[in-house]
Amino acid sequence: MKKTQITIKDIARELNISPSTVSRALKNHPDISQATKDSVNKYAKDFNYKPNSLALSLRMSRNNTIGIIVPEIIHYFFSSILSGIEQVANQEGFNVIISQSNEDYETEVRNTQALIATRVSGVLASLSKHTTNYDHFQEIIDSDIPLVFFDRICIGINTDRVVVDDYSGAFAAVEYLIQTGCKRIAFYSSPLHLEISKNRKNGYLDALRKYALPVDESLIYVCDTREEAIIITPEILDQPNRPDGFFAINDHCAAGIMYAVKSAKLRIPEDVAIFGFSDGELAKACDPMLSTVEQHGYEMGKNAAALLLDKINGKTHGQYTNKIVRTNLIIRGTTK
């Protein structure tokens, strides 16, 4: 009987490690420990592992398609990013495949595997807010496919990245609230393991410190949807020493705060001021219109696509760029 050829997945299963770790160990990747490399190579030698030449040849075959992974297409910010990406990609003769994780880690993993199988020329990705394991993105790189992160990024993988200046945008928004009279400002954040959450929280905290306002951790909440904001805000407004200002991680969350404040019969901005982050169509549809931080999603998309195309065309091989898109404040009716 002919002996079955073992695969990378077989080695991974036997050694209880991920396939991407096996792949990197076989390539002598510097991020893999020597002990892991030794065990992988010994197992591969003992069981006569041979790379699948057909799979390798297929993997090296590229098409003129770029894969994009976004958390949600429904949000104006991400749709504006997609518009910027498509403009640059189409100008260079590339098509795009768009997939959304719907903020679900398992869906995100399936999306990456599908793009690898499709043999796209490169991938642009923004993380699901629930993603804390990044092996599936490392697998893209291990498949020799260029990868660029935008907005929600992973800093543990060597790639190009495009982000907005989250820290400065948050600092400026909170500083404006303070300068217009707010003394007790709540912050609604996305999950705090995300880089955007860390940076915006630091901007919020540093603005408070600059003006010698106390940092009250009880005013910091993980809340990044309109629905969640509508639920938690009434209880916060019922506190004896309620906030007189809110800084929200995005405009949808800010809209939920506005709904709750109005339901509590409080005036905006006289009793409670509100600042959002994004400046999508929702900000102009609110009553009063929402003060917010403009993120320039279209510019972010164009920058991300340009970085990826440079990688695909071999212009920046071995170089990594961290591109920062500047923000600016849009002052409307929810602040004084």
Summary of the structure (lengths in Angstrom):
residues: 336
radius of gyration: 23.3
end to end distance: 81.1
largest distance: 82.6
contacts: 1140
relative contact order: 0.13
helix: 46%
strand: 16%
